[in-house]
Amino acid sequence: MKKIAISSVMLILVPLLSLGDEYVVISNKNIKELSQSEIKAIFLKKLTLIDAIAVVPVNLEAGDSLRVKFEEKLLDMSFERLKSYWTKEHYLGHRPPVNMKSEESIKAFVKKVDGAIGYINANSVDDGVKVLYKWSD
């Protein structure tokens, strides 16, 4: 009976613990907080300046699970739709955001480059970056 009670509690708690993963869009201290629509415009390269600072959007590599979450939640676009978008933009002379291999590399890049904007897990934030926007699953 005790095993059944413990199993029941685990069935309830485990899904609750996995809910609510938080993610953040970050920059160095020079960029103001942003709305979701401004972030989307930056990552689609429709917005290139904020307060006279050239913005540099930075993505994780294609297929990264956090990138997929970012594209679906904040950009409201699937991988296929983004691929089509960037194919069209290529012929207009526009290039997609820079790709980085890891959240750590994004954080390091953002700390060093004025106007750089990226996204990482909220638990990776430190004093060297500024949180511009927060979202969760």
MDTraj code that builds the backbone (N, CA, C; nanometers):
import mdtraj as md
import numpy as np

residues = "MET LYS LYS ILE ALA ILE SER SER VAL MET LEU ILE LEU VAL PRO LEU LEU SER LEU GLY ASP GLU TYR VAL VAL ILE SER ASN LYS ASN ILE LYS GLU LEU SER GLN SER GLU ILE LYS ALA ILE PHE LEU LYS LYS LEU THR LEU ILE ASP ALA ILE ALA VAL VAL PRO VAL ASN LEU GLU ALA GLY ASP SER LEU ARG VAL LYS PHE GLU GLU LYS LEU LEU ASP MET SER PHE GLU ARG LEU LYS SER TYR TRP THR LYS GLU HIS TYR LEU GLY HIS ARG PRO PRO VAL ASN MET LYS SER GLU GLU SER ILE LYS ALA PHE VAL LYS LYS VAL ASP GLY ALA ILE GLY TYR ILE ASN ALA ASN SER VAL ASP ASP GLY VAL LYS VAL LEU TYR LYS TRP SER ASP".split()
xyz = np.array([
    [0.0816, -0.1187, 0.0000],
    [0.0000, 0.0000, 0.0000],
    [0.0866, 0.1260, 0.0000],
    [0.1977, 0.1202, 0.0772],
    [0.2889, 0.2340, 0.0846],
    [0.3516, 0.2628, -0.0521],
    [0.3862, 0.1555, -0.1274],
    [0.4447, 0.1719, -0.2604],
    [0.3457, 0.2379, -0.3558],
    [0.2184, 0.2022, -0.3437],
    [0.1161, 0.2605, -0.4293],
    [0.1022, 0.4099, -0.3997],
    [0.1058, 0.4465, -0.2724],
    [0.0940, 0.5875, -0.2332],
    [0.2123, 0.6675, -0.2859],
    [0.3320, 0.6139, -0.2728],
    [0.4520, 0.6820, -0.3223],
    [0.4458, 0.6946, -0.4743],
    [0.4049, 0.5893, -0.5414],
    [0.3924, 0.5936, -0.6870],
    [0.2904, 0.6978, -0.7297],
    [0.1806, 0.7070, -0.6585],
    [0.0769, 0.8058, -0.6908],
    [0.1300, 0.9476, -0.6750],
    [0.2030, 0.9710, -0.5676],
    [0.2608, 1.1036, -0.5445],
    [0.3611, 1.1373, -0.6546],
    [0.4422, 1.0411, -0.6936],
    [0.5405, 1.0633, -0.8000],
    [0.4721, 1.0943, -0.9323],
    [0.3627, 1.0247, -0.9614],
    [0.2894, 1.0511, -1.0856],
    [0.2348, 1.1925, -1.0895],
    [0.2042, 1.2481, -0.9752],
    [0.1537, 1.3847, -0.9679],
    [0.2683, 1.4856, -0.9719],
    [0.3751, 1.4617, -0.8971],
    [0.4829, 1.5592, -0.8839],
    [0.5759, 1.5678, -1.0041],
    [0.6084, 1.4569, -1.0652],
    [0.7042, 1.4582, -1.1757],
    [0.6577, 1.5484, -1.2901],
    [0.5335, 1.5378, -1.3372],
    [0.4916, 1.6306, -1.4417],
    [0.4938, 1.7763, -1.3964],
    [0.4631, 1.8027, -1.2702],
    [0.4660, 1.9401, -1.2208],
    [0.6073, 1.9956, -1.2191],
    [0.7041, 1.9119, -1.1868],
    [0.8421, 1.9563, -1.1842],
    [0.8936, 1.9872, -1.3244],
    [0.8450, 1.9174, -1.4245],
    [0.8933, 1.9407, -1.5596],
    [0.8230, 2.0581, -1.6262],
    [0.7106, 2.1015, -1.5691],
    [0.6420, 2.2181, -1.6228],
    [0.7161, 2.3447, -1.5834],
    [0.6975, 2.4483, -1.6634],
    [0.7483, 2.5772, -1.6230],
    [0.8947, 2.6017, -1.6485],
    [0.9565, 2.5294, -1.7410],
    [1.0929, 2.5650, -1.7768],
    [1.0894, 2.7079, -1.8281],
    [1.1813, 2.7894, -1.7775],
    [1.1832, 2.9299, -1.8172],
    [1.3037, 2.9595, -1.9034],
    [1.2819, 3.0468, -2.0000],
    [1.3841, 3.0877, -2.0948],
    [1.3832, 3.2391, -2.1027],
    [1.4949, 3.2956, -2.1449],
    [1.5055, 3.4401, -2.1524],
    [1.5755, 3.4834, -2.2801],
    [1.5369, 3.6009, -2.3273],
    [1.6089, 3.6690, -2.4340],
    [1.7008, 3.7664, -2.3620],
    [1.8283, 3.7653, -2.3988],
    [1.9284, 3.8451, -2.3275],
    [2.0054, 3.9371, -2.4209],
    [2.0649, 4.0386, -2.3607],
    [2.1605, 4.1257, -2.4293],
    [2.2582, 4.1751, -2.3236],
    [2.3503, 4.2624, -2.3680],
    [2.4316, 4.3289, -2.2666],
    [2.3489, 4.4455, -2.2135],
    [2.4035, 4.5247, -2.1305],
    [2.3272, 4.6261, -2.0559],
    [2.2743, 4.7421, -2.1421],
    [2.3160, 4.7539, -2.2681],
    [2.2806, 4.8704, -2.3501],
    [2.1436, 4.8655, -2.4164],
    [2.0765, 4.7523, -2.4142],
    [1.9483, 4.7371, -2.4836],
    [1.8337, 4.7402, -2.3829],
    [1.7253, 4.8081, -2.4196],
    [1.6075, 4.8162, -2.3320],
    [1.5283, 4.6857, -2.3392],
    [1.4359, 4.6670, -2.2429],
    [1.3487, 4.5499, -2.2485],
    [1.2682, 4.5547, -2.3778],
    [1.2347, 4.4377, -2.4300],
    [1.1672, 4.4281, -2.5593],
    [1.0355, 4.3531, -2.5484],
    [0.9451, 4.3836, -2.6390],
    [0.8203, 4.3081, -2.6491],
    [0.8439, 4.1867, -2.7389],
    [0.7495, 4.0946, -2.7371],
    [0.7610, 3.9777, -2.8234],
    [0.7635, 4.0193, -2.9702],
    [0.6837, 4.1170, -3.0083],
    [0.6814, 4.1595, -3.1485],
    [0.8138, 4.2242, -3.1895],
    [0.8787, 4.2960, -3.0979],
    [1.0103, 4.3539, -3.1300],
    [1.1143, 4.2445, -3.1455],
    [1.1086, 4.1429, -3.0596],
    [1.2031, 4.0306, -3.0692],
    [1.1841, 3.9586, -3.2025],
    [1.0605, 3.9348, -3.2396],
    [1.0324, 3.8696, -3.3674],
    [1.0894, 3.9529, -3.4824],
    [1.0665, 4.0827, -3.4791],
    [1.1176, 4.1699, -3.5851],
    [1.2703, 4.1680, -3.5911],
    [1.3360, 4.1604, -3.4750],
    [1.4825, 4.1545, -3.4718],
    [1.5324, 4.0243, -3.5328],
    [1.4723, 3.9111, -3.4945],
    [1.5202, 3.7816, -3.5439],
    [1.4804, 3.7556, -3.6891],
    [1.3858, 3.8329, -3.7415],
    [1.3530, 3.8264, -3.8842],
    [1.4255, 3.9365, -3.9604],
    [1.5059, 4.0130, -3.8888],
    [1.5867, 4.1222, -3.9415],
    [1.5027, 4.2318, -4.0075],
    [1.3859, 4.2548, -3.9503],
    [1.3017, 4.3665, -3.9932],
    [1.3292, 4.4892, -3.9067],
    [1.3811, 4.4675, -3.7871],
    [1.4211, 4.5739, -3.6956],
    [1.5707, 4.5580, -3.6729],
    [1.6473, 4.6575, -3.7151],
    [1.7934, 4.6452, -3.7096],
    [1.8601, 4.7443, -3.6152],
    [1.7841, 4.8426, -3.5664],
    [1.8377, 4.9414, -3.4720],
    [1.7433, 4.9574, -3.3535],
    [1.8008, 4.9684, -3.2348],
    [1.7254, 5.0029, -3.1151],
    [1.8033, 5.1136, -3.0451],
    [1.7416, 5.2295, -3.0324],
    [1.8068, 5.3448, -2.9698],
    [1.9449, 5.3695, -3.0307],
    [1.9507, 5.3669, -3.1630],
    [2.0727, 5.3930, -3.2411],
    [2.1808, 5.2865, -3.2235],
    [2.1464, 5.1720, -3.1678],
    [2.2402, 5.0600, -3.1537],
    [2.2008, 4.9531, -3.2551],
    [2.2968, 4.9112, -3.3385],
    [2.2711, 4.8040, -3.4350],
    [2.2551, 4.6726, -3.3595],
    [2.1444, 4.6045, -3.3825],
    [2.1202, 4.4779, -3.3133],
    [2.1755, 4.3609, -3.3936],
    [2.2254, 4.2616, -3.3211],
    [2.2848, 4.1425, -3.3809],
    [2.2159, 4.0210, -3.3201],
    [2.1119, 3.9676, -3.3869],
    [2.0450, 3.8493, -3.3315],
    [2.1322, 3.7250, -3.3445],
    [2.1292, 3.6419, -3.2406],
    [2.2123, 3.5212, -3.2358],
    [2.1230, 3.4017, -3.2032],
    [2.1269, 3.3016, -3.2894],
    [2.0484, 3.1788, -3.2753],
    [2.1350, 3.0629, -3.2281],
    [2.0718, 2.9648, -3.1677],
    [2.1353, 2.8343, -3.1514],
    [2.1269, 2.7632, -3.2864],
    [2.1993, 2.6541, -3.3019],
    [2.1983, 2.5826, -3.4294],
    [2.0617, 2.5217, -3.4585],
    [2.0315, 2.5067, -3.5865],
    [1.9045, 2.4473, -3.6285],
    [1.8878, 2.3099, -3.5638],
    [1.7671, 2.2825, -3.5164],
    [1.7383, 2.1546, -3.4537],
    [1.7588, 2.1532, -3.3038],
    [1.8292, 2.2519, -3.2490],
    [1.8461, 2.2592, -3.1035],
    [1.7080, 2.2745, -3.0401],
    [1.6823, 2.2029, -2.9327],
    [1.5481, 2.2030, -2.8736],
    [1.5064, 2.3416, -2.8231],
    [1.5993, 2.4187, -2.7692],
    [1.5649, 2.5536, -2.7242],
    [1.5354, 2.6442, -2.8440],
    [1.6093, 2.6280, -2.9519],
    [1.5810, 2.7074, -3.0718],
    [1.4408, 2.6767, -3.1244],
    [1.4042, 2.5497, -3.1267],
    [1.2699, 2.5109, -3.1723],
    [1.1642, 2.5777, -3.0852],
    [1.1834, 2.5758, -2.9538],
    [1.0894, 2.6405, -2.8616],
    [1.0822, 2.7902, -2.8876],
    [1.1968, 2.8528, -2.9074],
    [1.2033, 2.9967, -2.9341],
    [1.1283, 3.0310, -3.0633],
    [1.1556, 2.9559, -3.1684],
    [1.0917, 2.9842, -3.2977],
    [0.9407, 2.9630, -3.2914],
    [0.8977, 2.8594, -3.2232],
    [0.7544, 2.8319, -3.2158],
    [0.6825, 2.9290, -3.1234],
    [0.7428, 2.9608, -3.0095],
    [0.6752, 3.0440, -2.9090],
    [0.6889, 3.1940, -2.9386],
    [0.8106, 3.2415, -2.9635],
    [0.8309, 3.3849, -2.9798],
    [0.8174, 3.4320, -3.1246],
    [0.8657, 3.3517, -3.2179],
    [0.8537, 3.3925, -3.3585],
    [0.7217, 3.3451, -3.4184],
    [0.6586, 3.2488, -3.3534],
    [0.5325, 3.1916, -3.4004],
    [0.5477, 3.1370, -3.5431],
    [0.6612, 3.0677, -3.5645],
    [0.6911, 3.0130, -3.6970],
    [0.7534, 2.8741, -3.6820],
    [0.7178, 2.7846, -3.7711],
    [0.7792, 2.6517, -3.7744],
    [0.9136, 2.6594, -3.8463],
    [0.9918, 2.5538, -3.8327],
    [1.1205, 2.5474, -3.9022],
    [1.1010, 2.5619, -4.0531],
    [1.0020, 2.4927, -4.1082],
    [0.9781, 2.4992, -4.2532],
    [0.9389, 2.6394, -4.2985],
    [0.8560, 2.7049, -4.2194],
    [0.8141, 2.8412, -4.2547],
    [0.9331, 2.9373, -4.2488],
    [1.0181, 2.9227, -4.1472],
    [1.1374, 3.0068, -4.1377],
    [1.2342, 2.9794, -4.2524],
    [1.2481, 2.8542, -4.2871],
    [1.3360, 2.8178, -4.3987],
    [1.2883, 2.8847, -4.5271],
    [1.1590, 2.8813, -4.5503],
    [1.1012, 2.9477, -4.6674],
    [1.1226, 3.0989, -4.6609],
    [1.1023, 3.1565, -4.5423],
    [1.1219, 3.3003, -4.5232],
    [1.2650, 3.3404, -4.5587],
    [1.3648, 3.2661, -4.5049],
    [1.5037, 3.3023, -4.5286],
    [1.5477, 3.2738, -4.6716],
    [1.4852, 3.1783, -4.7380],
    [1.5148, 3.1555, -4.8795],
    [1.4740, 3.2783, -4.9600],
    [1.3554, 3.3308, -4.9330],
    [1.3095, 3.4528, -5.0023],
    [1.3980, 3.5719, -4.9671],
    [1.4302, 3.5866, -4.8395],
    [1.5133, 3.6988, -4.7955],
    [1.6536, 3.6932, -4.8567],
    [1.7048, 3.5729, -4.8776],
    [1.8368, 3.5557, -4.9389],
    [1.8431, 3.6266, -5.0738],
    [1.7375, 3.6150, -5.1519],
    [1.7349, 3.6779, -5.2844],
    [1.7204, 3.8288, -5.2778],
    [1.6889, 3.8803, -5.1589],
    [1.6844, 4.0248, -5.1373],
    [1.8133, 4.0757, -5.0731],
    [1.9084, 3.9842, -5.0541],
    [2.0377, 4.0205, -4.9972],
    [2.0435, 4.0186, -4.8454],
    [1.9451, 3.9576, -4.7820],
    [1.9418, 3.9508, -4.6356],
    [1.9843, 3.8132, -4.5871],
    [2.0616, 3.8128, -4.4796],
    [2.1106, 3.6876, -4.4223],
    [2.0439, 3.6600, -4.2887],
    [2.0229, 3.5330, -4.2541],
    [1.9615, 3.4994, -4.1247],
    [2.0561, 3.5311, -4.0089],
    [2.0046, 3.5273, -3.8865],
    [2.0910, 3.5518, -3.7700],
    [2.2090, 3.4551, -3.7634],
    [2.3120, 3.4996, -3.6966],
    [2.4316, 3.4191, -3.6725],
    [2.3930, 3.2995, -3.5859],
    [2.4534, 3.1825, -3.6108],
    [2.4305, 3.0630, -3.5293],
    [2.5473, 3.0400, -3.4349],
    [2.5149, 2.9962, -3.3151],
    [2.6156, 2.9582, -3.2157],
    [2.5882, 2.8143, -3.1729],
    [2.6933, 2.7459, -3.1291],
    [2.6818, 2.6041, -3.0941],
    [2.6166, 2.5787, -2.9582],
    [2.6223, 2.6750, -2.8661],
    [2.5732, 2.6483, -2.7313],
    [2.5196, 2.7748, -2.6661],
    [2.4454, 2.7552, -2.5593],
    [2.3962, 2.8688, -2.4816],
    [2.5130, 2.9459, -2.4199],
    [2.6177, 2.8749, -2.3806],
    [2.7351, 2.9397, -2.3224],
    [2.8026, 3.0314, -2.4246],
    [2.8100, 2.9863, -2.5502],
    [2.8716, 3.0704, -2.6531],
    [2.7838, 3.1920, -2.6838],
    [2.6524, 3.1748, -2.6796],
    [2.5622, 3.2887, -2.6993],
    [2.5828, 3.3897, -2.5871],
    [2.5879, 3.3413, -2.4638],
    [2.6047, 3.4309, -2.3498],
    [2.7375, 3.5065, -2.3587],
    [2.8448, 3.4385, -2.3944],
    [2.9754, 3.5032, -2.4065],
    [2.9740, 3.6082, -2.5178],
    [2.9119, 3.5759, -2.6313],
    [2.9027, 3.6680, -2.7445],
    [2.8226, 3.7920, -2.7056],
    [2.7094, 3.7706, -2.6408],
    [2.6228, 3.8812, -2.5987],
    [2.6958, 3.9744, -2.5018],
    [2.7760, 3.9184, -2.4129],
    [2.8505, 4.0009, -2.3170],
    [2.9520, 4.0913, -2.3868],
    [3.0087, 4.0443, -2.4973],
    [3.1181, 4.1167, -2.5620],
    [3.0753, 4.2075, -2.6773],
    [2.9619, 4.1819, -2.7383],
    [2.9224, 4.2549, -2.8588],
    [2.8021, 4.3444, -2.8307],
    [2.8219, 4.4760, -2.8413],
    [2.7108, 4.5690, -2.8240],
    [2.6014, 4.5386, -2.9251],
    [2.4791, 4.5325, -2.8783],
    [2.3654, 4.5072, -2.9656],
    [2.3343, 4.3610, -2.9891],
    [2.4195, 4.2706, -2.9402],
    [2.3937, 4.1272, -2.9580],
    [2.2750, 4.0862, -2.8718],
    [2.1877, 4.0039, -2.9299],
    [2.0685, 3.9556, -2.8608],
    [2.0559, 3.8059, -2.8869],
    [2.0396, 3.7284, -2.7802],
    [2.0249, 3.5842, -2.7929],
    [1.9269, 3.5322, -2.6901],
    [1.9163, 3.4019, -2.6801],
    [1.8240, 3.3398, -2.5848],
    [1.8915, 3.2200, -2.5197],
    [1.8610, 3.2026, -2.3904],
    [1.9203, 3.0953, -2.3110],
    [1.8189, 3.0496, -2.2059],
    [1.8516, 2.9429, -2.1340],
    [1.7721, 2.9013, -2.0190],
    [1.7848, 3.0074, -1.9108],
    [1.6748, 3.0356, -1.8432],
    [1.6749, 3.1388, -1.7390],
    [1.7735, 3.1079, -1.6268],
    [1.7960, 2.9807, -1.5981],
    [1.8884, 2.9451, -1.4890],
    [2.0351, 2.9701, -1.5252],
    [2.0638, 3.0100, -1.6491],
    [2.2008, 3.0393, -1.6918],
    [2.2340, 3.1884, -1.6858],
    [2.1367, 3.2701, -1.6476],
    [2.1581, 3.4151, -1.6431],
    [2.2562, 3.4498, -1.5322],
    [2.3454, 3.5450, -1.5611],
    [2.4351, 3.5974, -1.4584],
    [2.4389, 3.7499, -1.4698],
    [2.5221, 3.8130, -1.3889],
    [2.5276, 3.9591, -1.3843],
    [2.5794, 4.0227, -1.5134],
    [2.6412, 3.9466, -1.5995],
    [2.6992, 4.0019, -1.7219],
    [2.6005, 4.0231, -1.8345],
    [2.4761, 3.9772, -1.8175],
    [2.3745, 3.9944, -1.9214],
    [2.2484, 4.0572, -1.8638],
    [2.1696, 4.1154, -1.9522],
    [2.0429, 4.1763, -1.9121],
    [1.9283, 4.0963, -1.9728],
    [1.8280, 4.0646, -1.8930],
    [1.7115, 3.9930, -1.9418],
    [1.6170, 4.0946, -2.0077],
    [1.5875, 4.0705, -2.1361],
    [1.4990, 4.1590, -2.2112],
    [1.3557, 4.1075, -2.2162],
    [1.3431, 3.9749, -2.2091],
    [1.2120, 3.9118, -2.2218],
    [1.2202, 3.7723, -2.1612],
    [1.1129, 3.7284, -2.0980],
    [1.1096, 3.5958, -2.0352],
    [0.9866, 3.5206, -2.0841],
    [1.0024, 3.3898, -2.1092],
    [0.8876, 3.3054, -2.1433],
    [0.9099, 3.1664, -2.0875],
    [0.8028, 3.0885, -2.0852],
    [0.8130, 2.9513, -2.0353],
    [0.7324, 2.8589, -2.1268],
    [0.7560, 2.7276, -2.1097],
    [0.6836, 2.6270, -2.1883],
    [0.5383, 2.6273, -2.1512],
])
top = md.Topology()
chain = top.add_chain()
for i, resn in enumerate(residues, 1):
    res = top.add_residue(resn, chain, resSeq=i)
    for name in ("N", "CA", "C"):
        top.add_atom(name, md.element.get_by_symbol(name[0]), res)
traj = md.Trajectory(xyz[None], top)
